[in-house]
Amino acid sequence: MPTYRILLVEEQVESDCAEFKVAASTARDGAKILVGAHARAREKSSNWVSLPDGQSARIEPDNLVRTRVYCVLLDDDGNEVEEIDLNTPTSPARPPS
């Protein structure tokens, strides 16, 4: 029986949200403004997202939304090869012809 190196991963997704009113030509442009403001806050190690017009909100993800457990096949050097799909049924082995 072969032996495989397999990485067991538990991934947790947490969320928080805040509503802003953003003046922009499109909703997509408004979203880009918010994402940029969020990036600037993170660069300062801050949870406060602030816009030039004075709007600000604290984004502090602490609501657990989802937990995912999965496995990744590793090669002999410990490099990730592929995620092992546990949701797809395996096909039965066929005898050699």
N, CA and C atoms as a LAMMPS dump frame, in Angstrom:
ITEM: TIMESTEP
0
ITEM: NUMBER OF ATOMS
291
ITEM: BOX BOUNDS ff ff ff
-5.0000000000000000e+02 5.0000000000000000e+02
-5.0000000000000000e+02 5.0000000000000000e+02
-5.0000000000000000e+02 5.0000000000000000e+02
ITEM: ATOMS id mol type element x y z
1 1 1 N 0.853 -1.169 0
2 1 2 C 0 0 0
3 1 3 C 0.903 1.238 0
4 2 1 N 0.656 2.184 -0.932
5 2 2 C 1.496 3.395 -1.001
6 2 3 C 1.257 4.317 0.194
7 3 1 N 2.241 5.168 0.44
8 3 2 C 2.143 6.187 1.489
9 3 3 C 2.164 7.55 0.816
10 4 1 N 1.27 8.444 1.257
11 4 2 C 1.149 9.779 0.66
12 4 3 C 1.414 10.841 1.711
13 5 1 N 2.035 11.939 1.289
14 5 2 C 2.159 13.12 2.151
15 5 3 C 0.925 13.965 1.883
16 6 1 N 0.142 14.205 2.924
17 6 2 C -1.113 14.947 2.769
18 6 3 C -1.19 16.03 3.831
19 7 1 N -1.492 17.221 3.383
20 7 2 C -1.644 18.368 4.272
21 7 3 C -3.122 18.497 4.636
22 8 1 N -3.438 18.484 5.921
23 8 2 C -4.803 18.694 6.408
24 8 3 C -4.956 20.173 6.722
25 9 1 N -5.949 20.82 6.126
26 9 2 C -6.133 22.264 6.264
27 9 3 C -7.518 22.554 6.848
28 10 1 N -7.548 23.402 7.871
29 10 2 C -8.816 23.932 8.371
30 10 3 C -8.798 25.421 8.094
31 11 1 N -9.777 25.869 7.357
32 11 2 C -9.85 27.271 6.943
33 11 3 C -11.131 27.862 7.523
34 12 1 N -11.007 28.988 8.187
35 12 2 C -12.172 29.657 8.745
36 12 3 C -12.341 31.009 8.076
37 13 1 N -13.565 31.314 7.726
38 13 2 C -13.882 32.59 7.112
39 13 3 C -14.719 33.389 8.108
40 14 1 N -14.21 34.564 8.448
41 14 2 C -14.929 35.461 9.34
42 14 3 C -15.344 36.698 8.555
43 15 1 N -16.393 37.348 9.019
44 15 2 C -16.846 38.527 8.284
45 15 3 C -17.318 39.63 9.218
46 16 1 N -17.359 40.805 8.645
47 16 2 C -17.969 41.976 9.257
48 16 3 C -18.324 42.889 8.089
49 17 1 N -19.18 43.84 8.3
50 17 2 C -19.551 44.725 7.199
51 17 3 C -19.901 46.108 7.723
52 18 1 N -19.877 47.06 6.822
53 18 2 C -20.264 48.433 7.127
54 18 3 C -20.826 49.041 5.852
55 19 1 N -21.819 49.86 6.001
56 19 2 C -22.463 50.487 4.837
57 19 3 C -21.948 51.91 4.658
58 20 1 N -21.664 52.252 3.41
59 20 2 C -21.23 53.599 3.044
60 20 3 C -22.111 54.104 1.914
61 21 1 N -22.236 55.411 1.802
62 21 2 C -22.86 56.046 0.644
63 21 3 C -21.733 56.673 -0.154
64 22 1 N -21.534 56.163 -1.368
65 22 2 C -20.37 56.557 -2.158
66 22 3 C -20.82 57.207 -3.462
67 23 1 N -20.368 58.42 -3.721
68 23 2 C -20.648 59.101 -4.985
69 23 3 C -19.645 58.599 -6.016
70 24 1 N -20.159 57.971 -7.082
71 24 2 C -19.292 57.434 -8.135
72 24 3 C -20.122 57.282 -9.402
73 25 1 N -19.446 57.194 -10.549
74 25 2 C -20.179 57.088 -11.816
75 25 3 C -20.876 55.739 -11.965
76 26 1 N -20.342 54.692 -11.352
77 26 2 C -20.981 53.37 -11.375
78 26 3 C -20.827 52.725 -9.997
79 27 1 N -21.641 51.729 -9.731
80 27 2 C -21.522 50.991 -8.473
81 27 3 C -20.148 50.329 -8.375
82 28 1 N -19.646 49.854 -9.512
83 28 2 C -18.316 49.225 -9.533
84 28 3 C -17.238 50.234 -9.127
85 29 1 N -17.328 51.451 -9.645
86 29 2 C -16.365 52.488 -9.265
87 29 3 C -16.478 52.816 -7.779
88 30 1 N -17.7 52.842 -7.274
89 30 2 C -17.899 53.069 -5.841
90 30 3 C -17.277 51.961 -5.012
91 31 1 N -17.437 50.715 -5.474
92 31 2 C -16.841 49.58 -4.771
93 31 3 C -15.319 49.688 -4.777
94 32 1 N -14.752 50.145 -5.906
95 32 2 C -13.299 50.312 -5.982
96 32 3 C -12.812 51.354 -4.974
97 33 1 N -13.585 52.414 -4.796
98 33 2 C -13.236 53.447 -3.816
99 33 3 C -13.205 52.837 -2.412
100 34 1 N -14.225 52.022 -2.087
101 34 2 C -14.274 51.397 -0.767
102 34 3 C -13.129 50.41 -0.562
103 35 1 N -12.848 49.6 -1.577
104 35 2 C -11.761 48.631 -1.454
105 35 3 C -10.419 49.345 -1.283
106 36 1 N -10.24 50.45 -1.986
107 36 2 C -9.016 51.242 -1.821
108 36 3 C -8.899 51.81 -0.415
109 37 1 N -10.019 52.311 0.117
110 37 2 C -10.011 52.845 1.481
111 37 3 C -9.705 51.74 2.49
112 38 1 N -10.233 50.559 2.249
113 38 2 C -9.963 49.42 3.127
114 38 3 C -8.472 49.053 3.074
115 39 1 N -7.904 49.044 1.873
116 39 2 C -6.479 48.719 1.717
117 39 3 C -5.604 49.737 2.455
118 40 1 N -5.956 51.009 2.366
119 40 2 C -5.185 52.037 3.068
120 40 3 C -5.269 51.85 4.585
121 41 1 N -6.448 51.463 5.071
122 41 2 C -6.599 51.21 6.508
123 41 3 C -5.726 50.03 6.928
124 42 1 N -5.718 48.967 6.129
125 42 2 C -4.93 47.782 6.464
126 42 3 C -3.431 48.084 6.441
127 43 1 N -3.007 48.969 5.51
128 43 2 C -1.594 49.364 5.469
129 43 3 C -1.168 50.032 6.765
130 44 1 N -2.107 50.683 7.431
131 44 2 C -1.835 51.352 8.702
132 44 3 C -2.133 50.436 9.895
133 45 1 N -2.42 49.164 9.611
134 45 2 C -2.811 48.198 10.654
135 45 3 C -4.018 48.696 11.442
136 46 1 N -4.959 49.296 10.71
137 46 2 C -6.159 49.847 11.333
138 46 3 C -7.387 49.101 10.84
139 47 1 N -8.4 49.053 11.686
140 47 2 C -9.693 48.494 11.293
141 47 3 C -10.68 49.582 10.869
142 48 1 N -10.251 50.852 10.948
143 48 2 C -11.131 51.964 10.599
144 48 3 C -10.981 52.317 9.123
145 49 1 N -12.057 52.131 8.382
146 49 2 C -12.095 52.489 6.966
147 49 3 C -12.691 53.887 6.882
148 50 1 N -11.961 54.798 6.251
149 50 2 C -12.404 56.195 6.178
150 50 3 C -12.402 56.681 4.74
151 51 1 N -13.429 57.459 4.408
152 51 2 C -13.523 58.079 3.09
153 51 3 C -13.213 59.567 3.224
154 52 1 N -12.798 60.21 2.124
155 52 2 C -12.462 61.635 2.169
156 52 3 C -13.608 62.523 2.658
157 53 1 N -14.861 62.087 2.457
158 53 2 C -15.998 62.93 2.886
159 53 3 C -16.292 62.81 4.377
160 54 1 N -15.455 62.043 5.099
161 54 2 C -15.621 61.94 6.548
162 54 3 C -16.321 60.678 7.021
163 55 1 N -16.93 59.941 6.128
164 55 2 C -17.554 58.695 6.549
165 55 3 C -16.469 57.726 7.013
166 56 1 N -16.753 57.019 8.093
167 56 2 C -15.815 55.999 8.545
168 56 3 C -16.582 54.919 9.283
169 57 1 N -16.009 53.742 9.286
170 57 2 C -16.609 52.611 9.985
171 57 3 C -15.503 51.631 10.345
172 58 1 N -15.73 50.964 11.437
173 58 2 C -14.764 49.954 11.879
174 58 3 C -15.171 48.601 11.308
175 59 1 N -14.231 47.956 10.645
176 59 2 C -14.447 46.623 10.102
177 59 3 C -13.578 45.675 10.925
178 60 1 N -14.228 44.858 11.714
179 60 2 C -13.499 43.928 12.573
180 60 3 C -14.147 42.552 12.456
181 61 1 N -13.677 41.77 11.488
182 61 2 C -14.287 40.458 11.282
183 61 3 C -14.196 39.585 12.527
184 62 1 N -15.355 39.211 13.044
185 62 2 C -15.386 38.313 14.188
186 62 3 C -16.593 37.389 14.147
187 63 1 N -17.36 37.462 13.066
188 63 2 C -18.505 36.576 12.901
189 63 3 C -18.081 35.4 12.029
190 64 1 N -18.035 34.213 12.616
191 64 2 C -17.631 33.036 11.861
192 64 3 C -18.713 32.691 10.851
193 65 1 N -18.345 32.722 9.575
194 65 2 C -19.295 32.478 8.498
195 65 3 C -19.23 31.031 8.033
196 66 1 N -18.009 30.517 7.951
197 66 2 C -17.855 29.186 7.367
198 66 3 C -16.537 28.585 7.834
199 67 1 N -16.555 27.29 8.026
200 67 2 C -15.337 26.534 8.284
201 67 3 C -15.244 25.462 7.212
202 68 1 N -14.076 25.336 6.647
203 68 2 C -13.86 24.353 5.589
204 68 3 C -12.638 23.523 5.964
205 69 1 N -12.787 22.213 5.87
206 69 2 C -11.67 21.308 6.111
207 69 3 C -11.399 20.584 4.795
208 70 1 N -10.134 20.593 4.378
209 70 2 C -9.784 19.913 3.137
210 70 3 C -8.355 19.401 3.209
211 71 1 N -7.992 18.6 2.232
212 71 2 C -6.663 18.006 2.19
213 71 3 C -5.976 18.348 0.871
214 72 1 N -4.653 18.483 0.94
215 72 2 C -3.841 18.791 -0.24
216 72 3 C -2.732 17.753 -0.337
217 73 1 N -2.586 17.179 -1.52
218 73 2 C -1.513 16.226 -1.769
219 73 3 C -0.196 16.976 -1.91
220 74 1 N 0.833 16.488 -1.22
221 74 2 C 2.166 17.096 -1.283
222 74 3 C 3.118 16.172 -2.032
223 75 1 N 4.106 16.765 -2.709
224 75 2 C 5.134 15.934 -3.34
225 75 3 C 6.207 15.605 -2.304
226 76 1 N 7.242 14.908 -2.719
227 76 2 C 8.286 14.475 -1.784
228 76 3 C 9.021 15.632 -1.12
229 77 1 N 9.009 16.816 -1.77
230 77 2 C 9.678 17.991 -1.205
231 77 3 C 8.751 18.84 -0.349
232 78 1 N 7.487 18.42 -0.203
233 78 2 C 6.527 19.171 0.597
234 78 3 C 5.799 20.256 -0.17
235 79 1 N 5.938 20.276 -1.504
236 79 2 C 5.233 21.262 -2.321
237 79 3 C 3.815 20.782 -2.589
238 80 1 N 2.87 21.718 -2.597
239 80 2 C 1.491 21.361 -2.863
240 80 3 C 1.324 20.949 -4.319
241 81 1 N 0.709 19.788 -4.528
242 81 2 C 0.476 19.268 -5.872
243 81 3 C -0.952 19.579 -6.309
244 82 1 N -1.92 19.197 -5.477
245 82 2 C -3.325 19.448 -5.805
246 82 3 C -4.187 19.214 -4.576
247 83 1 N -5.335 19.868 -4.584
248 83 2 C -6.317 19.621 -3.544
249 83 3 C -6.985 18.287 -3.846
250 84 1 N -7.207 17.492 -2.821
251 84 2 C -7.852 16.195 -2.988
252 84 3 C -9.353 16.403 -2.894
253 85 1 N -10.058 16.097 -3.97
254 85 2 C -11.506 16.286 -4.032
255 85 3 C -12.201 15.125 -3.339
256 86 1 N -12.769 15.398 -2.176
257 86 2 C -13.458 14.36 -1.414
258 86 3 C -14.951 14.318 -1.712
259 87 1 N -15.441 15.244 -2.532
260 87 2 C -16.867 15.315 -2.821
261 87 3 C -17.28 14.545 -4.064
262 88 1 N -16.342 14.261 -4.941
263 88 2 C -16.641 13.521 -6.162
264 88 3 C -16.437 12.036 -5.897
265 89 1 N -17.44 11.223 -6.207
266 89 2 C -17.269 9.775 -5.976
267 89 3 C -16.114 9.244 -6.829
268 90 1 N -15.367 8.323 -6.237
269 90 2 C -14.272 7.709 -6.99
270 90 3 C -14.856 6.647 -7.914
271 91 1 N -14.255 6.502 -9.07
272 91 2 C -14.713 5.472 -9.995
273 91 3 C -14.087 4.142 -9.587
274 92 1 N -14.833 3.067 -9.773
275 92 2 C -14.275 1.777 -9.375
276 92 3 C -13.058 1.432 -10.22
277 93 1 N -12.091 0.758 -9.604
278 93 2 C -10.886 0.372 -10.335
279 93 3 C -11.256 -0.647 -11.403
280 94 1 N -10.673 -0.464 -12.573
281 94 2 C -10.906 -1.404 -13.668
282 94 3 C -9.728 -2.361 -13.756
283 95 1 N -10.02 -3.638 -13.951
284 95 2 C -8.912 -4.567 -14.122
285 95 3 C -8.184 -4.304 -15.427
286 96 1 N -6.875 -4.538 -15.473
287 96 2 C -6.141 -4.317 -16.719
288 96 3 C -6.686 -5.209 -17.839
289 97 1 N -6.662 -4.69 -19.054
290 97 2 C -7.195 -5.493 -20.173
291 97 3 C -6.119 -6.245 -20.905
